[in-house]
């Protein structure tokens, strides 16, 4: 059967074992603790504000408000609906709240208690909500599985958007043709595997190749015609290098702060890897559906390619703020998906985070020396966002049609447009799934008052 038609999720997938539940509780307690210590947060938008918080220039209440404002929409609009529809936990549901709770906690000992409590609420409460929702006359959670195919098959094209944005329409069109050709061949030759994995690999390699080629050309063109110490050679005044020296000093101090807390990061990497290896957690929208389907190899590839879009952002914000990303450079995901057992995953995660923190300063210097590679990552990250916005909207409309026909489309599409017209209080990525949940509740109410008959399917 072709891959796109083979996707199913069992309604009871959120019934975790005791070991799985305790692992989630422990990881949430740990992430809340490191957030309270201002060592790491998940929300990339919060991290730049942490330097003032670390220095005492921003109060805890103000920092909590910033974290809540930047995170709440993703938690309830994206994290919870994705978990309920796939049966797989995700970082928006677990780590955005532990960011908030960790920063909020006025005492360090309270942070892991609050984080652990959130983890317990998720693993023990979400299962009941999941089962109750599947018993409703209008099963909007099953309908939300329609989001899977648009996400999986549009997400693979994010390198096309990145290349077109950075290198022009011709290169973008060539990349599109190459990726589609690979998808067609993959579906014919390997029909049981996710055909987007190889296509994404080709697209990312093409982008990195173009960027590296541009950097090398520019470096050759910028070489001076005569040695710097030759008569008449221009010399850069010492004063012009002071801003760079100041930035290097700040980056060096923040990198040293992270290295001083290296044991915490090793423990964090191990705990995350164990949880991912239990196959109850996925790192992204597309990989949530792949993990739910049991395609761990494909999930590893997708999260591996995705990591390149976020590595420069994570590295630069960590060096500028002195706080790391809760999930590191996100390479812990593919490592843990592929690890043969939890022990190997835990050891690998600890070593990976240790290497990442120790290499952080060198990565920052490397990115400064390769501006086109850095720009390519920025374009990748932007392309990922744009692609997912469209894919999730398409999938949400498909879910609306499945659960409510034309009325479902009117409700979901109308709520999405209303959100746009009033200033987007819910971010676009979360607006579609949130609208499906609200529309599902409305359709069930209409059914109970005999104003709606569920769509047969």
C-alpha positions in Angstrom: 0.0 0.0 0.0 1.4 3.5 -0.8 2.9 5.2 2.2 0.4 8.2 2.1 -2.6 5.8 2.5 -1.2 3.7 5.3 -1.3 6.1 8.2 -3.4 5.1 11.3 -3.1 5.9 15.0 -4.7 3.7 17.6 -7.1 5.6 19.9 -5.5 4.2 23.1 -1.9 5.2 22.2 -1.8 7.8 25.1 -2.1 5.0 27.8 1.5 5.0 28.9 3.2 2.4 31.0 4.4 3.2 34.5 8.0 3.4 33.4 7.1 5.7 30.5 5.0 7.9 32.8 7.8 8.2 35.5 10.3 9.1 32.8 8.2 11.9 31.5 7.6 13.2 35.1 11.4 13.1 35.8 12.3 14.8 32.5 9.7 17.6 33.2 11.1 18.0 36.7 14.6 18.3 35.4 13.8 20.8 32.6 11.9 23.0 35.1 15.0 23.0 37.3 17.4 24.0 34.6 15.0 26.7 33.5 14.9 28.0 37.1 18.7 28.0 37.1 18.6 30.0 33.8 20.8 27.3 32.2 18.4 26.4 29.4 14.9 27.0 28.1 13.1 25.5 25.1 11.5 28.7 23.7 14.1 30.3 21.4 12.2 33.6 21.7 12.7 33.6 25.5 16.4 32.9 25.5 17.6 36.4 24.5 15.8 37.9 27.5 17.6 35.6 29.9 20.9 37.6 30.0 19.2 40.4 31.9 17.4 37.9 34.1 20.8 36.2 34.9 22.3 39.6 35.7 19.4 40.6 37.9 18.1 43.4 35.7 14.8 41.7 35.0 12.6 40.5 37.8 11.2 36.9 38.0 7.6 38.0 37.5 8.5 40.0 34.4 10.5 37.1 33.0 7.6 34.7 33.7 5.2 37.0 31.9 7.5 37.1 28.8 7.8 33.3 28.8 4.0 32.8 29.2 3.1 35.3 26.5 5.5 33.7 24.0 4.5 30.1 24.8 0.8 29.8 25.7 -0.5 29.7 22.1 1.9 26.9 21.2 1.0 24.8 24.2 -2.7 24.8 23.8 -3.0 25.4 20.1 -0.3 23.1 18.8 1.2 20.9 21.5 -2.0 19.5 23.1 -3.9 18.9 19.8 -0.8 17.2 18.2 -0.4 14.9 21.2 -4.1 14.0 21.3 -4.3 13.2 17.6 -1.0 11.3 17.3 -0.7 9.7 20.7 2.9 11.0 20.9 4.2 13.7 23.2 6.0 16.7 21.8 8.3 19.5 23.1 5.6 22.3 22.9 3.4 20.4 25.3 6.1 19.4 27.8 8.9 22.0 27.7 7.2 25.3 27.0 5.2 24.9 30.3 8.3 23.8 32.2 10.1 26.9 30.9 7.3 29.0 32.5 7.1 27.0 35.7 10.8 26.9 36.2 11.2 30.7 35.7 8.1 31.3 37.9 9.3 29.2 40.9 10.6 31.6 43.6 12.7 28.8 45.2 14.9 26.3 43.4 13.5 23.3 45.2 10.0 24.3 44.0 10.9 24.2 40.3 11.3 20.4 39.9 8.1 19.9 41.9 6.1 22.1 39.6 7.7 20.6 36.5 7.1 17.1 37.7 3.5 17.9 38.5 3.0 19.2 34.9 4.5 16.0 33.6 2.1 13.9 35.8 -0.8 16.0 34.6 0.1 15.3 31.0 0.7 11.6 31.2 -2.2 10.8 33.5 -4.7 13.4 32.4 -4.2 13.4 28.7 -5.1 9.8 28.4 -8.5 10.3 29.9 -9.1 13.3 27.7 -8.0 11.3 24.7 -10.4 8.4 25.5 -13.3 10.7 26.2 -12.8 12.7 23.0 -12.8 9.4 20.9 -16.1 8.5 22.5 -17.9 11.7 21.3 -20.4 11.5 18.4 -18.1 13.8 16.4 -14.6 12.3 16.9 -12.5 15.4 16.0 -9.3 13.7 17.2 -9.5 11.0 14.6 -10.3 13.7 12.1 -7.2 15.5 13.0 -5.1 12.7 11.7 -5.9 14.2 8.3 -3.2 16.7 9.1 -0.6 14.0 8.7 -0.4 13.8 4.9 -0.1 17.5 4.2 2.6 17.9 6.9 4.6 14.9 5.7 4.4 15.7 2.0 4.7 19.5 2.1 7.3 19.6 4.8 9.8 17.8 2.6 9.8 20.8 0.3 11.2 23.3 2.8 14.7 23.2 1.2 13.1 24.4 -2.1 11.7 27.5 -0.4 15.1 28.2 1.4 17.0 27.9 -1.9 14.6 30.0 -3.9 14.8 32.7 -1.1 18.6 32.8 -0.9 19.7 31.9 -4.4 16.8 32.8 -6.7 13.9 31.2 -8.6 16.0 29.2 -11.0 17.9 27.3 -8.3 14.6 26.9 -6.5 12.8 25.4 -9.5 15.7 23.0 -10.1 15.6 21.9 -6.5 11.8 21.4 -6.7 12.2 19.2 -9.8 14.9 17.1 -8.1 12.9 16.6 -4.9 9.7 15.6 -6.8 11.6 13.2 -9.0 13.1 11.6 -5.9 9.7 11.3 -4.3 8.3 9.7 -7.4 11.1 7.2 -7.6 11.0 6.5 -3.9 7.3 5.7 -3.9 7.8 3.3 -6.8 10.9 1.5 -5.5 10.4 1.7 -1.7 6.6 2.1 -1.3 6.6 1.2 2.4 9.1 3.9 3.4 8.5 7.6 3.8 9.5 9.0 0.4 10.3 12.5 1.7 13.4 11.5 3.6 15.7 11.2 0.6 14.1 14.2 -1.1 14.8 16.3 2.0 18.4 15.1 2.2 18.9 16.1 -1.5 17.4 19.5 -0.9 19.4 20.3 2.2 22.7 19.1 0.6 22.0 21.3 -2.5 21.4 24.3 -0.2 24.6 23.7 1.9 26.5 23.1 -1.3 25.4 26.4 -2.9 26.1 28.3 0.4 29.5 26.8 0.8 30.4 27.5 -2.8 29.4 31.1 -2.4 31.5 31.5 0.8 34.5 30.0 -0.9 34.1 32.3 -3.9 33.8 35.4 -1.8 36.8 34.5 0.3 38.9 34.0 -2.7 37.7 37.4 -4.1 38.4 39.1 -0.8 42.1 38.0 -0.7 44.4 41.1 -0.7 46.5 41.7 -3.8 49.6 42.2 -1.6 50.7 41.0 1.9 49.3 42.9 4.8 52.8 44.0 5.9 53.8 45.3 2.5 54.6 49.0 2.1 51.4 51.0 1.6 49.1 48.2 2.9 46.1 49.4 4.7 46.0 48.7 8.4 42.8 48.5 10.5 42.9 50.8 13.5 42.7 49.1 16.8 39.7 51.1 17.8 37.6 49.5 14.9 38.0 46.1 16.4 36.7 47.0 19.9 33.0 46.1 19.3 34.0 42.7 18.0 36.3 42.3 20.9 33.5 43.2 23.3 31.2 40.6 21.7 33.9 38.0 21.7 34.4 38.7 25.4 30.7 38.3 26.2 30.4 35.1 24.1 33.5 33.7 25.8 32.1 34.4 29.3 28.7 32.9 28.5 30.3 29.8 26.9 32.4 29.4 30.1 29.2 29.7 32.2 27.7 26.8 30.3 30.8 24.7 30.6 30.9 25.2 34.4 27.5 23.5 34.5 28.5 20.7 32.2 27.3 17.9 34.5 23.7 19.3 34.4 23.7 19.2 30.6 25.1 15.7 30.5 22.2 14.6 32.8 19.7 16.5 30.7 21.0 15.0 27.4 20.7 11.5 28.9 17.2 12.0 30.3 15.9 13.4 27.0 17.5 10.6 25.0 15.9 8.0 27.2 12.4 9.5 26.9 12.7 9.8 23.1 14.0 6.2 22.9 10.8 5.0 24.6 9.0 6.1 21.5 6.5 8.2 23.4 8.0 11.6 22.3 8.9 13.2 19.0 10.8 16.4 18.2 8.6 17.9 15.5 5.2 18.1 13.7 6.1 15.7 11.0 8.1 13.3 13.2 5.1 13.1 15.6 3.2 11.3 12.9 6.2 9.2 11.8 6.9 8.0 15.4 3.2 7.3 15.8 3.4 5.1 12.7 6.6 3.4 14.0 8.8 4.8 11.2 11.7 5.7 13.5 14.4 5.6 10.8 12.5 8.1 8.7 11.8 10.2 11.8 15.5 10.3 12.6 16.3 11.6 9.1 13.6 14.3 9.2 14.8 15.7 12.5 18.4 15.4 11.5 17.8 17.6 8.4 15.6 20.0 10.4 18.4 20.5 12.9 20.5 22.4 10.4 17.9 25.2 10.2 18.1 25.8 14.0 21.7 25.2 14.8 22.9 28.8 14.2 20.0 30.3 16.0 20.6 28.1 19.1 24.3 28.6 19.0 24.2 32.4 18.7 21.4 32.9 21.3 23.2 30.6 23.7 26.5 32.5 23.4 24.7 35.8 23.7 22.6 34.9 26.7 24.5 32.3 28.6 21.5 29.9 28.4 21.3 26.8 26.2 18.4 25.1 24.4 16.6 22.4 26.5 17.0 20.0 23.6 20.5 21.1 22.5 21.0 21.3 18.8 18.2 18.7 18.5 20.6 16.0 17.2 19.5 14.1 20.4 16.3 13.2 18.6 17.8 11.1 15.7 20.3 9.6 18.1 17.6 8.4 20.4 15.2 7.2 17.7 17.9 4.9 16.4 19.5 3.7 19.7 18.9 0.0 20.3 17.8 0.6 23.9 17.3 3.2 26.6 20.7 2.6 28.2 22.6 3.2 25.0 20.4 6.2 24.2 21.1 7.7 27.7 24.9 7.3 27.4 24.8 8.7 23.9 22.6 11.7 24.9 25.0 12.5 27.8 28.0 12.4 25.5 26.3 14.4 22.8 25.3 17.2 25.1 28.8 17.3 26.6 30.3 17.7 23.1 27.8 20.3 22.1 28.4 22.5 25.1 32.2 22.2 24.8 32.1 23.0 21.1 29.7 25.9 21.4 32.3 28.6 21.2 34.1 27.0 18.2 30.7 26.6 16.4 30.1 30.3 16.9 33.5 31.2 15.4 32.8 28.9 12.5 29.5 30.4 11.8 31.1 33.9 11.8 33.6 32.7 9.2 30.9 31.3 6.9 28.2 33.9 6.5 26.4 32.2 3.6 26.1 29.0 5.6 24.7 31.0 8.5 22.3 32.7 6.1 21.3 29.3 4.6 20.3 28.1 8.1 18.2 31.3 8.6 16.5 30.7 5.3 15.9 27.0 6.2 14.3 28.0 9.5 12.1 30.5 7.8 11.2 28.0 5.1 10.3 25.4 7.8 7.9 27.8 9.4 6.2 28.8 6.1 5.9 25.3 4.9 4.4 24.1 8.2 1.9 27.0 8.3 0.5 26.0 4.9 0.6 22.2 5.6 -1.1 22.5 8.9 -3.8 24.8 7.4 -4.5 22.4 4.6 -4.6 19.5 7.0 -6.9 21.4 9.3 -9.3 22.1 6.5 -9.2 18.4 5.5 -10.0 17.5 9.2 -12.9 19.9 9.2 -14.4 18.4 6.1 -14.0 14.9 7.5 -15.8 15.7 10.8 -18.3 18.2 9.6 -18.5 18.5 5.9 -19.2 22.1 4.7 -20.2 23.2 8.2 -16.9 21.9 9.5 -15.0 23.8 6.9 -17.0 27.0 7.6 -16.2 26.7 11.3 -12.5 25.9 11.0 -11.8 28.2 8.1 -13.9 30.9 9.7 -12.1 30.6 13.1 -8.7 30.7 11.3 -9.7 33.9 9.3 -11.1 35.5 12.5 -7.8 34.9 14.2 -6.0 36.6 11.3 -8.4 39.6 11.3 -8.1 40.3 15.0 -4.3 40.5 15.1 -3.4 36.8 15.3 -3.7 36.2 19.1 -2.9 32.5 18.3 0.1 32.0 16.1 -0.5 30.6 12.6 1.1 27.2 13.3 -1.3 26.6 16.2 -4.4 28.4 14.8 -5.5 25.5 12.5 -5.4 22.7 15.1 -6.9 24.9 17.7 -9.8 25.7 15.3 -10.3 22.0 14.7 -10.7 21.4 18.4 -13.1 24.3 18.9 -15.1 23.3 15.9 -15.2 19.7 17.1 -16.7 20.9 20.4 -19.2 23.1 18.6 -20.3 20.3 16.3 -20.8 17.9 19.3 -23.0 20.5 21.0 -25.0 21.0 17.8 -25.4 17.2 17.6 -26.7 17.0 21.2 -29.4 19.7 20.5 -30.3 17.9 17.3 -29.0 20.5 14.9 -26.2 18.5 13.3 -25.8 15.0 12.0 -22.2 13.6 12.0 -20.6 13.0 8.6 -20.5 9.3 7.8 -17.0 8.0 6.8 
